[in-house]
């Protein structure tokens, strides 16, 4: 189970820490607020796809995704 997702310079998320509940989690917000990019970050960290660098925040040189679970921590950095 994912406990924490940390995004740095990933699309609209300059510095975002999301703490997940052990039960049900809901991601909501206005249009173009970055909800879908949260799911894209999970996809990138777990499958290494999509390729490329288009999800790095405009004007930045790298992005980082960190997923913490009960037993492991996975960090993906693209530059």
KEKE-3310 file (N, C-alpha, C; in steps of 0.2 Angstrom, whole numbers, plus 5000, padded with zeros to 4 digits):
npx = (5004:5003:5010:5015:5017:5028:5031:5042:5044:5036:5026:5013:5016:5026:5032:5026:5018:5009:4999:4993:4978:4975:4964:4951:4955:4952:4955:4953:4948:4949:4947:4962:4971:4980:4977:4977:4990:4996:4992:4999:5012:5013:5012:5024:5034:5032:5032:5041:5037:5028:5041:5053:5054:5044:5036:5043:5043:5040:5055:5063:5076:5076:5065:5057:5051:5044:5040:5033:5031:5024:5035:5045:5054:5053:5062:5061:5071:5071:5081)
npy = (4994:5011:5024:5037:5049:5059:5073:5082:5095:5090:5090:5101:5101:5108:5106:5094:5084:5070:5062:5046:5038:5023:5017:5022:5033:5049:5059:5075:5090:5106:5109:5106:5106:5097:5084:5072:5071:5066:5053:5049:5051:5040:5030:5032:5030:5017:5009:5014:5022:5035:5037:5050:5068:5077:5079:5086:5100:5115:5125:5119:5107:5094:5081:5073:5058:5051:5036:5030:5015:5003:4994:4997:5010:5019:5029:5039:5048:5060:5068)
npz = (5000:4996:5005:5005:4992:4984:4974:4964:4954:4944:4930:4934:4947:4958:4971:4980:4992:4995:5006:5009:5014:5024:5020:5009:4996:4989:4975:4970:4962:4954:4936:4926:4937:4940:4944:4935:4932:4944:4943:4932:4936:4945:4936:4928:4938:4941:4929:4921:4910:4903:4890:4888:4891:4893:4904:4914:4924:4916:4912:4922:4926:4930:4936:4950:4957:4971:4980:4994:5003:5014:5015:5006:4997:4982:4971:4957:4946:4933:4921)
capx = (5000:5006:5009:5017:5019:5031:5033:5046:5045:5033:5021:5011:5018:5033:5034:5020:5018:5003:4999:4987:4975:4975:4957:4949:4957:4949:4959:4948:4950:4947:4950:4969:4974:4986:4975:4979:4998:4997:4992:5005:5018:5013:5013:5031:5038:5031:5033:5046:5034:5030:5047:5054:5055:5039:5032:5047:5040:5043:5060:5067:5080:5074:5059:5058:5045:5046:5034:5035:5026:5026:5041:5050:5054:5055:5063:5063:5073:5073:5084)
capy = (5000:5017:5028:5044:5051:5065:5075:5088:5098:5085:5094:5107:5100:5110:5102:5091:5078:5067:5056:5042:5035:5016:5015:5024:5040:5052:5065:5079:5097:5110:5107:5108:5107:5092:5077:5067:5070:5062:5046:5049:5050:5033:5025:5033:5027:5009:5006:5018:5024:5036:5039:5057:5073:5082:5080:5090:5107:5120:5129:5115:5103:5087:5080:5067:5055:5046:5033:5026:5010:5000:4990:5000:5017:5019:5035:5040:5055:5061:5075)
capz = (5000:4996:5011:5003:4986:4984:4967:4963:4947:4939:4927:4938:4954:4959:4977:4982:4996:4996:5011:5008:5020:5022:5017:5002:4994:4983:4972:4967:4961:4948:4930:4925:4943:4941:4946:4931:4933:4950:4941:4927:4940:4948:4930:4927:4943:4942:4923:4917:4904:4896:4888:4886:4897:4893:4911:4918:4924:4911:4915:4926:4922:4932:4940:4954:4960:4977:4982:5000:5005:5021:5015:5001:4994:4976:4968:4950:4944:4926:4920)
cpx = (5004:5005:5010:5019:5022:5033:5037:5047:5042:5026:5019:5013:5025:5036:5028:5021:5011:5003:4993:4985:4975:4969:4956:4952:4954:4954:4954:4951:4948:4950:4957:4973:4980:4984:4977:4987:5000:4997:4997:5011:5019:5015:5021:5035:5038:5033:5039:5043:5029:5038:5047:5054:5049:5035:5037:5044:5044:5049:5064:5071:5079:5068:5061:5051:5047:5040:5036:5029:5028:5033:5047:5049:5057:5056:5065:5065:5074:5076:5087)
cpy = (5006:5022:5036:5044:5058:5067:5081:5089:5093:5088:5100:5106:5102:5106:5100:5085:5076:5061:5053:5039:5027:5013:5018:5032:5043:5058:5069:5086:5100:5107:5110:5109:5102:5085:5071:5066:5066:5054:5044:5047:5043:5028:5026:5029:5019:5006:5009:5021:5030:5038:5047:5061:5078:5083:5084:5097:5111:5124:5125:5110:5095:5087:5074:5065:5050:5043:5029:5021:5008:4997:4993:5007:5016:5027:5035:5047:5055:5068:5075)
cpz = (5000:5002:5009:4996:4986:4976:4967:4956:4942:4937:4932:4945:4956:4965:4980:4986:4997:5001:5010:5014:5018:5020:5010:5002:4988:4981:4968:4967:4955:4942:4929:4931:4944:4944:4942:4931:4939:4947:4936:4931:4943:4942:4928:4932:4943:4935:4919:4910:4906:4895:4887:4892:4897:4899:4916:4918:4920:4915:4920:4922:4924:4936:4944:4957:4965:4979:4988:5002:5012:5021:5011:5000:4987:4974:4961:4949:4936:4925:4912)
residu = (UNK:UNK:UNK:UNK:UNK:UNK:UNK:UNK:UNK:UNK:UNK:UNK:UNK:UNK:UNK:UNK:UNK:UNK:UNK:UNK:UNK:UNK:UNK:UNK:UNK:UNK:UNK:UNK:UNK:UNK:UNK:UNK:UNK:UNK:UNK:UNK:UNK:UNK:UNK:UNK:UNK:UNK:UNK:UNK:UNK:UNK:UNK:UNK:UNK:UNK:UNK:UNK:UNK:UNK:UNK:UNK:UNK:UNK:UNK:UNK:UNK:UNK:UNK:UNK:UNK:UNK:UNK:UNK:UNK:UNK:UNK:UNK:UNK:UNK:UNK:UNK:UNK:UNK:UNK)
# end
